[in-house]
Amino acid sequence: MFHPQQRTKTYGKVVGFTFSFFLFTTIVFFMLSLFKKIPPTWHYEHIALGLLFVLSLGWLLRKIL
């Protein structure tokens, strides 16, 4: 049976998570840039990949434990 409310809830979670991830990544990038804690050759994508790696580790640990 079709449940539009469940689909909307799932869509909202995905959009909210994606928005939160990019907001957090932007804040971390600007903080690290401001305090000169990242190499000058690094860009936003490097920080996003690092945070995705940490996120993946957390997800994996949750699945294992």
Backbone bond lengths (Angstrom), bond angles and torsions (degrees), N, CA, C in turn:
res aa  C-N    CA-C-N  psi(-1)  N-CA   C-N-CA  omega(-1)  CA-C   N-CA-C  phi
1 M - - - 1.447 - - 1.534 109.08 -
2 F 1.276 116.10 147.31 1.461 122.23 -177.41 1.528 110.14 -83.60
3 H 1.311 116.44 126.50 1.460 121.85 179.93 1.528 109.03 -120.49
4 P 1.323 118.42 93.20 1.472 119.87 -177.08 1.525 112.63 -65.57
5 Q 1.325 117.27 -29.31 1.461 119.54 -178.73 1.534 110.41 -68.32
6 Q 1.331 117.20 -39.77 1.463 120.88 178.54 1.527 110.51 -65.58
7 R 1.325 117.12 -39.68 1.460 121.33 179.51 1.530 110.28 -64.41
8 T 1.319 116.78 -41.77 1.464 121.53 178.81 1.522 110.64 -64.87
9 K 1.319 116.30 -39.92 1.462 120.72 179.65 1.533 110.76 -64.15
10 T 1.328 116.78 -44.02 1.459 121.18 178.62 1.526 110.59 -65.12
11 Y 1.323 116.97 -43.28 1.463 121.40 178.36 1.528 110.22 -61.50
12 G 1.309 116.91 -41.71 1.457 121.21 179.05 1.515 112.28 -63.69
13 K 1.329 116.86 -38.82 1.465 120.21 178.07 1.525 111.26 -64.86
14 V 1.318 116.39 -42.43 1.467 120.52 -179.36 1.524 110.49 -66.13
15 V 1.315 117.27 -45.67 1.469 121.13 179.67 1.527 110.11 -64.60
16 G 1.317 117.09 -43.18 1.461 120.69 179.62 1.513 112.13 -63.91
17 F 1.324 117.06 -42.59 1.459 120.55 178.95 1.522 110.78 -64.36
18 T 1.326 116.97 -44.66 1.463 121.08 -179.31 1.526 111.13 -62.86
19 F 1.321 116.67 -45.03 1.460 120.30 178.57 1.529 110.62 -62.40
20 S 1.319 116.86 -44.47 1.464 121.04 -179.89 1.523 111.25 -63.67
21 F 1.327 116.82 -39.85 1.457 120.07 179.58 1.525 111.01 -62.35
22 F 1.335 116.89 -47.30 1.462 119.50 -179.29 1.528 111.98 -68.15
23 L 1.309 117.46 -34.76 1.462 120.41 176.44 1.527 110.35 -65.26
24 F 1.327 117.20 -46.74 1.461 121.07 179.32 1.525 111.06 -64.10
25 T 1.334 117.10 -41.46 1.462 120.73 178.78 1.524 110.90 -62.57
26 T 1.314 117.21 -40.70 1.463 121.27 178.52 1.522 110.89 -63.85
27 I 1.319 116.81 -43.82 1.464 120.66 179.44 1.522 110.48 -63.30
28 V 1.332 117.29 -45.81 1.468 120.82 179.34 1.523 110.22 -62.48
29 F 1.326 117.64 -42.79 1.463 120.78 -179.67 1.529 111.39 -61.38
30 F 1.328 116.57 -46.18 1.463 118.98 -179.49 1.524 112.09 -68.12
31 M 1.318 117.44 -35.99 1.470 119.89 177.69 1.530 110.26 -65.49
32 L 1.327 117.09 -46.04 1.463 119.95 179.54 1.528 111.44 -66.35
33 S 1.312 117.10 -36.31 1.470 120.23 177.28 1.522 111.19 -68.14
34 L 1.316 115.91 -40.87 1.460 120.70 -178.57 1.521 111.48 -62.00
35 F 1.328 116.54 -41.25 1.460 120.90 -178.58 1.526 112.89 -93.47
36 K 1.341 115.84 9.51 1.468 122.32 176.14 1.532 112.16 54.27
37 K 1.326 116.17 47.79 1.461 121.49 -178.49 1.526 112.93 -103.06
38 I 1.330 117.76 0.16 1.460 120.44 176.76 1.523 108.77 -118.58
39 P 1.330 116.76 150.72 1.468 119.25 178.04 1.529 110.82 -62.46
40 P 1.319 117.97 150.47 1.469 120.82 -178.35 1.528 113.48 -64.25
41 T 1.323 117.61 -19.04 1.465 119.94 -179.33 1.527 112.64 -84.69
42 W 1.320 117.67 -10.42 1.465 120.65 -179.42 1.517 110.53 -80.24
43 H 1.325 115.07 149.26 1.457 122.33 179.15 1.522 109.63 -125.81
44 Y 1.304 115.45 -176.57 1.465 122.79 -179.42 1.530 111.55 -56.70
45 E 1.330 116.12 -38.32 1.463 120.45 -177.43 1.522 111.80 -63.23
46 H 1.326 117.55 -35.74 1.456 120.45 179.03 1.527 110.98 -64.02
47 I 1.309 116.60 -42.05 1.462 120.90 178.45 1.524 109.84 -66.69
48 A 1.327 117.17 -41.97 1.468 120.76 179.50 1.527 110.59 -62.97
49 L 1.319 117.96 -41.71 1.464 120.44 178.15 1.523 111.37 -65.15
50 G 1.319 117.04 -39.64 1.463 120.28 176.60 1.516 111.99 -62.37
51 L 1.318 116.17 -43.06 1.461 119.59 178.79 1.526 111.36 -69.49
52 L 1.326 118.25 -34.57 1.467 120.68 174.64 1.524 111.16 -64.13
53 F 1.323 116.32 -36.48 1.462 120.42 176.82 1.522 110.64 -63.92
54 V 1.321 117.26 -45.76 1.465 121.37 177.96 1.527 110.32 -63.33
55 L 1.308 116.71 -41.97 1.462 121.62 177.55 1.526 111.08 -61.21
56 S 1.322 116.75 -42.33 1.464 120.89 179.09 1.525 111.44 -65.21
57 L 1.322 116.64 -39.81 1.462 119.84 176.68 1.524 111.20 -61.98
58 G 1.308 117.08 -42.64 1.459 120.93 177.82 1.511 112.03 -63.36
59 W 1.321 116.94 -41.83 1.464 121.03 178.31 1.527 110.69 -64.48
60 L 1.341 116.15 -41.81 1.457 121.07 179.75 1.527 111.10 -65.05
61 L 1.316 117.25 -43.20 1.464 120.41 177.68 1.521 111.52 -62.49
62 R 1.313 117.05 -38.27 1.465 120.33 178.49 1.526 110.57 -64.58
63 K 1.327 116.69 -39.23 1.467 120.17 179.17 1.531 111.28 -69.24
64 I 1.328 116.79 -38.55 1.462 120.86 -178.58 1.525 111.11 -70.71
65 L 1.318 115.87 -45.82 1.463 119.43 -176.82 1.501 109.22 -86.88
